[in-house]
């Protein structure tokens, strides 16, 4: 799971929105909660709120999800549906952490159905999490992007670009600054499974391609670069459209 951000404009008050899906591996990597990043991310979001931006933040399950899924696999036979439910509840734990960090400006309820849950009015931050088996938080973010008429979805992870192959295995793998949807989908495939390691959910990619939503993919390490992607400025990363 990764971080996705979607710049949208609210139809009711014409305020600028940045819809964020914050990946679980960024919130809680294998060695525990990433407190330093969360502090810096909170400061960035609050600064943008002061500039009249509004946020929807959707959390992934990340390493917490994968640890529970692997424990289940090690003990018994487990279905994909049960694996997905473990991941979904990990996303909801992470979402409550994020809502707590912004409790003074965030809506009280967590969005768990991106298709039907109402988006609360009068708050500066709305927090969401996973919905149901077979759906990643990438896909949840893509649904909200389409629902809100977003033109761009920004996906933040710990990888700065899309590569032709896993750069951890092949350090010389080609990286892409710009690419079309057909090229991305040839790299990530067409199917989604719980805990799958890809830079973007293949099913969400298909939805974004069909809806005409572009996706910016970049790393979280440089928060000034993150800010640039959030505010539709030039950024270092991969733009897919």
C-alpha positions as CSV (number, residue, x, y, z in Angstrom):
1,X,0.0,0.0,0.0
2,X,1.2,3.5,-0.7
3,X,0.2,7.0,-0.3
4,X,-2.1,8.5,-2.9
5,X,-3.1,12.2,-3.2
6,X,-5.8,13.6,-5.4
7,X,-6.2,17.3,-6.0
8,X,-9.9,18.0,-6.3
9,X,-12.3,21.0,-5.9
10,X,-15.3,20.7,-3.7
11,X,-18.5,21.4,-5.6
12,X,-20.2,23.0,-2.6
13,X,-17.7,25.7,-1.4
14,X,-15.1,25.7,-4.3
15,X,-12.3,25.0,-1.8
16,X,-9.2,23.1,-3.0
17,X,-9.1,19.5,-1.8
18,X,-6.1,17.2,-1.6
19,X,-7.3,13.6,-1.2
20,X,-4.6,11.4,0.3
21,X,-4.3,7.7,0.8
22,X,-1.5,7.2,3.2
23,X,0.2,3.8,2.8
24,X,0.5,1.6,5.7
25,X,4.2,0.8,5.0
26,X,4.9,4.5,5.4
27,X,2.9,4.8,8.7
28,X,4.2,1.5,10.1
29,X,7.3,0.0,8.5
30,X,8.6,-3.4,9.7
31,X,10.6,-1.8,12.6
32,X,7.5,0.0,14.1
33,X,5.6,3.2,13.7
34,X,7.3,5.9,11.6
35,X,6.9,8.7,14.2
36,X,9.4,11.1,12.6
37,X,7.6,11.0,9.2
38,X,4.2,11.3,10.8
39,X,5.4,14.4,12.7
40,X,6.7,16.0,9.4
41,X,3.6,14.9,7.5
42,X,1.3,16.4,10.1
43,X,3.2,19.7,9.9
44,X,2.9,19.8,6.1
45,X,-0.8,19.0,6.1
46,X,-1.5,21.7,8.7
47,X,0.5,24.3,6.7
48,X,-1.6,23.5,3.6
49,X,-4.8,23.8,5.6
50,X,-3.6,27.3,6.6
51,X,-3.5,28.0,2.9
52,X,-7.2,26.9,2.6
53,X,-6.6,23.4,1.2
54,X,-8.8,20.6,2.5
55,X,-7.8,16.9,2.8
56,X,-9.2,13.4,2.5
57,X,-6.6,11.0,3.9
58,X,-7.0,7.2,3.1
59,X,-4.7,4.8,4.9
60,X,-3.3,1.5,3.8
61,X,-2.4,-1.5,5.9
62,X,1.2,-2.0,5.0
63,X,3.6,-4.1,7.1
64,X,1.0,-4.4,9.9
65,X,-1.3,-6.1,7.4
66,X,1.3,-8.3,5.9
67,X,2.5,-9.5,9.4
68,X,-1.0,-10.6,10.3
69,X,-1.6,-12.2,6.9
70,X,1.7,-14.2,7.1
71,X,0.9,-15.3,10.7
72,X,-2.4,-16.7,9.4
73,X,-0.7,-18.5,6.5
74,X,1.9,-20.0,8.9
75,X,-0.8,-21.5,11.1
76,X,-3.6,-22.7,8.8
77,X,-5.0,-22.7,5.4
78,X,-6.6,-19.3,4.8
79,X,-8.7,-17.8,2.0
80,X,-8.0,-14.7,0.0
81,X,-11.1,-13.2,1.6
82,X,-9.8,-13.8,5.1
83,X,-6.4,-12.3,4.2
84,X,-8.1,-9.3,2.8
85,X,-10.2,-8.8,6.0
86,X,-7.0,-8.9,8.0
87,X,-5.6,-6.2,5.7
88,X,-8.8,-4.1,5.9
89,X,-8.7,-4.0,9.7
90,X,-5.0,-3.0,9.6
91,X,-6.0,0.0,7.4
92,X,-8.7,0.9,9.9
93,X,-6.2,0.9,12.8
94,X,-3.9,3.2,10.8
95,X,-6.8,5.4,9.9
96,X,-7.8,6.0,13.6
97,X,-4.2,6.9,14.3
98,X,-4.2,9.6,11.5
99,X,-7.6,10.9,12.7
100,X,-6.2,11.2,16.2
101,X,-3.3,13.3,14.9
102,X,-5.8,15.7,13.3
103,X,-8.6,15.3,15.8
104,X,-9.1,19.1,16.2
105,X,-9.8,19.6,12.5
106,X,-10.9,16.1,11.3
107,X,-14.3,14.5,10.9
108,X,-15.3,12.1,13.6
109,X,-16.3,9.2,11.4
110,X,-13.9,7.1,9.3
111,X,-15.0,6.6,5.7
112,X,-15.1,2.8,4.9
113,X,-17.3,2.8,1.8
114,X,-15.8,5.1,-0.9
115,X,-18.9,4.7,-3.1
116,X,-21.6,5.6,-0.7
117,X,-20.4,7.1,2.5
118,X,-21.2,10.9,2.6
119,X,-18.3,13.3,2.8
120,X,-18.8,15.3,5.9
121,X,-19.2,19.1,5.5
122,X,-17.6,21.8,7.6
123,X,-14.4,19.9,8.5
124,X,-10.9,20.3,7.1
125,X,-9.8,16.7,7.0
126,X,-11.8,13.5,6.2
127,X,-10.1,10.2,7.0
128,X,-10.8,6.9,5.2
129,X,-9.7,3.2,5.3
130,X,-10.2,-0.1,3.5
131,X,-13.7,-1.2,2.4
132,X,-14.2,-4.8,1.5
133,X,-12.3,-7.9,0.3
134,X,-10.9,-7.7,-3.3
135,X,-10.4,-4.0,-3.1
136,X,-7.1,-2.2,-2.3
137,X,-6.9,1.3,-0.8
138,X,-5.4,2.3,-4.2
139,X,-8.8,1.3,-5.7
140,X,-10.7,3.1,-2.9
141,X,-8.7,6.3,-3.8
142,X,-9.4,5.8,-7.5
143,X,-13.1,5.6,-6.7
144,X,-13.0,8.8,-4.7
145,X,-11.0,10.5,-7.5
146,X,-13.7,9.6,-10.0
147,X,-16.5,10.4,-7.6
148,X,-15.1,13.9,-7.0
149,X,-14.1,14.6,-10.6
150,X,-10.3,14.6,-9.8
151,X,-7.9,15.0,-12.7
152,X,-4.9,13.7,-10.9
153,X,-4.1,11.1,-8.2
154,X,-0.8,11.3,-6.5
155,X,0.6,8.1,-5.1
156,X,3.4,8.4,-2.5
157,X,5.5,5.4,-1.6
158,X,9.1,4.7,-0.6
159,X,10.0,4.3,-4.3
160,X,10.8,7.5,-6.2
161,X,9.8,6.3,-9.7
162,X,8.2,3.6,-11.7
163,X,10.9,1.2,-12.9
164,X,10.9,-1.4,-15.6
165,X,11.9,-4.0,-13.0
166,X,12.3,-4.1,-9.2
167,X,15.3,-1.8,-8.5
168,X,16.1,-3.8,-5.4
169,X,16.9,-6.7,-7.6
170,X,18.2,-4.8,-10.6
171,X,19.8,-1.5,-9.6
172,X,20.2,-0.6,-13.3
173,X,16.5,-1.0,-14.1
174,X,15.1,1.7,-16.4
175,X,13.1,4.4,-14.6
176,X,10.3,6.4,-16.1
177,X,9.5,10.0,-15.6
178,X,6.5,9.9,-18.0
179,X,4.6,6.9,-19.3
180,X,1.2,6.0,-20.6
181,X,-1.3,3.6,-18.9
182,X,-0.6,0.7,-21.3
183,X,3.1,0.8,-20.4
184,X,2.3,0.8,-16.7
185,X,-0.2,-2.0,-16.9
186,X,2.3,-4.1,-18.9
187,X,4.6,-3.8,-15.9
188,X,2.1,-4.4,-13.0
189,X,-0.3,-6.8,-14.7
190,X,-4.1,-6.9,-14.5
191,X,-4.9,-8.7,-11.2
192,X,-4.9,-7.7,-7.6
193,X,-4.3,-10.1,-4.6
194,X,-4.0,-9.3,-0.9
195,X,-0.5,-8.0,0.0
196,X,0.7,-7.8,-3.6
197,X,3.8,-5.7,-4.0
198,X,3.3,-3.4,-6.9
199,X,3.7,0.4,-7.2
200,X,-0.1,0.8,-8.0
201,X,-3.0,-1.6,-7.8
202,X,-3.7,-3.0,-11.4
203,X,-7.5,-2.8,-10.9
204,X,-7.2,0.9,-9.8
205,X,-4.9,1.5,-12.8
206,X,-7.7,0.2,-15.1
207,X,-10.3,2.5,-13.4
208,X,-8.0,5.5,-13.7
209,X,-7.3,4.9,-17.3
210,X,-11.0,4.5,-18.1
211,X,-11.9,7.7,-16.1
212,X,-9.1,9.8,-17.6
213,X,-7.3,10.3,-14.2
214,X,-3.6,10.8,-14.3
215,X,-1.4,9.4,-11.5
216,X,1.7,10.9,-10.1
217,X,4.0,8.4,-8.3
218,X,6.8,9.6,-6.1
219,X,8.7,8.9,-2.9
220,X,7.9,10.4,0.6
221,X,11.5,11.1,1.5
222,X,11.4,14.7,0.3
223,X,8.4,16.5,1.7
224,X,9.0,19.6,-0.4
225,X,8.7,17.4,-3.4
226,X,5.5,15.9,-1.9
227,X,4.1,19.4,-1.4
228,X,4.8,20.1,-5.1
229,X,2.9,17.0,-6.2
230,X,0.0,17.9,-3.8
231,X,-0.3,21.4,-5.3
232,X,0.1,20.4,-8.9
233,X,3.6,21.9,-9.3
234,X,6.6,20.2,-11.0
235,X,7.9,17.2,-9.0
236,X,10.4,14.4,-9.2
237,X,8.7,11.1,-9.9
238,X,6.6,9.3,-12.5
239,X,3.5,10.8,-14.1
240,X,1.2,8.3,-15.7
241,X,-1.5,9.4,-18.1
